[in-house]
Amino acid sequence: MVSNDETISILNDLIETSKDGMMGFRTAADSTKDARAKALFMSRSQAIESASTQLAAEVRRLGGDPEKGGSAAGAVHRGWIDLKSAVTGKSDEAVLAECERGEDFAVTRYEDALKKDLPSDVRTMVQHQYNGAIANRDAMRALKMQHA
């Protein structure tokens, strides 16, 4: 079983990843002209925000301080969405591809966390959120295919 401090660190990494995803989907919503995609992006952003809140509550329960912001890589990713959108005329396909790439990253982060020997209650929450990241990625792929 991982230590309490390591569990807090793992959860804080997932909070950072969640905040990146939340802000990334908001950026994507602002970058698309497709009303269906915009609604999906905002819905995903809200769901990820809820997941981040759950993670933060668990960190506090374990006696830690929750991560407050996203990562530098996430900021670069969102900047890349903005740049790519400007260059491609805010192509919905380009925005969807970036959202899929961001969710691929989130899935990997959750898989890394699930490889650890987490306390069972924490593992259950992380597994549930991992399933959500997979669903997000699959939704991006499906929407991207509709735009192809």
KOLGUSE-319979 format. One line per 3 residues: number of its first residue (from 1); their letters; for each residue x, y, z of C-alpha. Coordinates in nm, 3 decimals, always signed. Layout:
N
NUM> a> X:Y:Z ~ ...
***
This chain:
148
1> mvs> +0.000:+0.000:+0.000 ~ +0.135:+0.343:-0.090 ~ +0.191:+0.589:+0.193
4> nde> -0.059:+0.861:+0.280 ~ +0.181:+1.124:+0.142 ~ +0.220:+0.932:-0.185
7> tis> -0.157:+0.896:-0.214 ~ -0.194:+1.273:-0.169 ~ +0.074:+1.332:-0.435
10> iln> -0.100:+1.097:-0.681 ~ -0.434:+1.267:-0.621 ~ -0.277:+1.611:-0.663
13> dli> -0.131:+1.500:-0.997 ~ -0.481:+1.397:-1.102 ~ -0.622:+1.731:-0.982
16> ets> -0.365:+1.907:-1.202 ~ -0.461:+1.686:-1.497 ~ -0.831:+1.751:-1.429
19> kdg> -0.783:+2.126:-1.414 ~ -0.592:+2.110:-1.744 ~ -0.881:+1.916:-1.900
22> mmg> -1.144:+2.147:-1.758 ~ -0.969:+2.456:-1.892 ~ -0.887:+2.280:-2.221
25> frt> -1.251:+2.193:-2.284 ~ -1.354:+2.551:-2.201 ~ -1.098:+2.677:-2.453
28> aad> -1.228:+2.426:-2.707 ~ -1.587:+2.541:-2.646 ~ -1.478:+2.899:-2.715
31> stk> -1.294:+2.786:-3.030 ~ -1.569:+2.590:-3.207 ~ -1.856:+2.708:-3.422
34> dar> -2.042:+2.376:-3.390 ~ -2.321:+2.411:-3.133 ~ -2.324:+2.037:-3.059
37> aka> -1.947:+2.032:-3.001 ~ -1.967:+2.347:-2.787 ~ -2.235:+2.187:-2.566
40> lfm> -2.030:+1.866:-2.537 ~ -1.715:+2.059:-2.445 ~ -1.894:+2.259:-2.176
43> srs> -2.060:+1.944:-2.039 ~ -1.723:+1.766:-2.023 ~ -1.563:+2.069:-1.857
46> qai> -1.832:+2.068:-1.586 ~ -1.799:+1.692:-1.529 ~ -1.422:+1.723:-1.497
49> esa> -1.463:+2.014:-1.256 ~ -1.683:+1.791:-1.041 ~ -1.419:+1.516:-1.053
52> stq> -1.151:+1.766:-0.952 ~ -1.365:+1.875:-0.657 ~ -1.396:+1.511:-0.546
55> laa> -1.020:+1.464:-0.569 ~ -0.958:+1.783:-0.369 ~ -1.200:+1.670:-0.097
58> evr> -1.015:+1.339:-0.072 ~ -0.678:+1.516:-0.047 ~ -0.817:+1.730:+0.238
61> rlg> -0.960:+1.419:+0.409 ~ -0.613:+1.264:+0.395 ~ -0.467:+1.576:+0.556
64> gdp> -0.313:+1.733:+0.248 ~ -0.347:+2.056:+0.055 ~ -0.517:+2.017:-0.284
67> ekg> -0.341:+2.134:-0.600 ~ -0.479:+2.475:-0.696 ~ -0.399:+2.505:-1.066
70> gsa> -0.323:+2.324:-1.385 ~ +0.018:+2.243:-1.522 ~ +0.249:+2.442:-1.746
73> aga> +0.203:+2.166:-2.006 ~ -0.174:+2.217:-1.986 ~ -0.135:+2.591:-2.044
76> vhr> +0.083:+2.517:-2.346 ~ -0.178:+2.268:-2.472 ~ -0.453:+2.531:-2.442
79> gwi> -0.227:+2.783:-2.612 ~ -0.167:+2.527:-2.885 ~ -0.544:+2.494:-2.934
82> dlk> -0.563:+2.873:-2.970 ~ -0.270:+2.883:-3.212 ~ -0.394:+2.587:-3.416
85> sav> -0.742:+2.741:-3.426 ~ -0.603:+3.070:-3.554 ~ -0.390:+2.902:-3.819
88> tgk> -0.664:+2.666:-3.939 ~ -0.946:+2.920:-3.917 ~ -1.074:+2.760:-3.598
91> sde> -1.124:+2.427:-3.770 ~ -1.350:+2.212:-3.556 ~ -1.154:+1.908:-3.670
94> avl> -0.831:+2.057:-3.534 ~ -0.995:+2.147:-3.202 ~ -1.144:+1.797:-3.171
97> aec> -0.808:+1.639:-3.247 ~ -0.649:+1.844:-2.968 ~ -0.927:+1.748:-2.727
100> erg> -0.873:+1.383:-2.812 ~ -0.499:+1.425:-2.756 ~ -0.565:+1.591:-2.419
103> edf> -0.793:+1.307:-2.313 ~ -0.534:+1.050:-2.425 ~ -0.296:+1.221:-2.183
106> avt> -0.557:+1.216:-1.902 ~ -0.624:+0.845:-1.961 ~ -0.250:+0.776:-1.931
109> rye> -0.228:+0.974:-1.606 ~ -0.518:+0.778:-1.458 ~ -0.367:+0.448:-1.575
112> dal> -0.042:+0.544:-1.401 ~ -0.233:+0.617:-1.080 ~ -0.420:+0.286:-1.101
115> kkd> -0.091:+0.096:-1.126 ~ -0.020:+0.205:-0.767 ~ -0.143:+0.015:-0.464
118> lps> -0.396:+0.281:-0.359 ~ -0.631:+0.248:-0.062 ~ -0.949:+0.075:-0.184
121> dvr> -1.179:+0.378:-0.143 ~ -0.934:+0.600:-0.332 ~ -0.891:+0.333:-0.601
124> tmv> -1.268:+0.316:-0.651 ~ -1.290:+0.692:-0.704 ~ -0.987:+0.699:-0.936
127> qhq> -1.126:+0.404:-1.137 ~ -1.459:+0.585:-1.178 ~ -1.283:+0.900:-1.298
130> yng> -1.061:+0.692:-1.529 ~ -1.377:+0.552:-1.688 ~ -1.494:+0.911:-1.738
133> aia> -1.167:+1.005:-1.910 ~ -1.207:+0.709:-2.145 ~ -1.565:+0.816:-2.218
136> nrd> -1.444:+1.172:-2.288 ~ -1.177:+1.046:-2.527 ~ -1.427:+0.819:-2.703
139> amr> -1.676:+1.106:-2.734 ~ -1.404:+1.322:-2.893 ~ -1.317:+1.042:-3.138
142> alk> -1.684:+0.992:-3.231 ~ -1.740:+1.363:-3.283 ~ -1.418:+1.388:-3.484
145> mqh> -1.540:+1.103:-3.708 ~ -1.868:+1.289:-3.768 ~ -1.668:+1.593:-3.881
148> a> -1.440:+1.391:-4.110
***
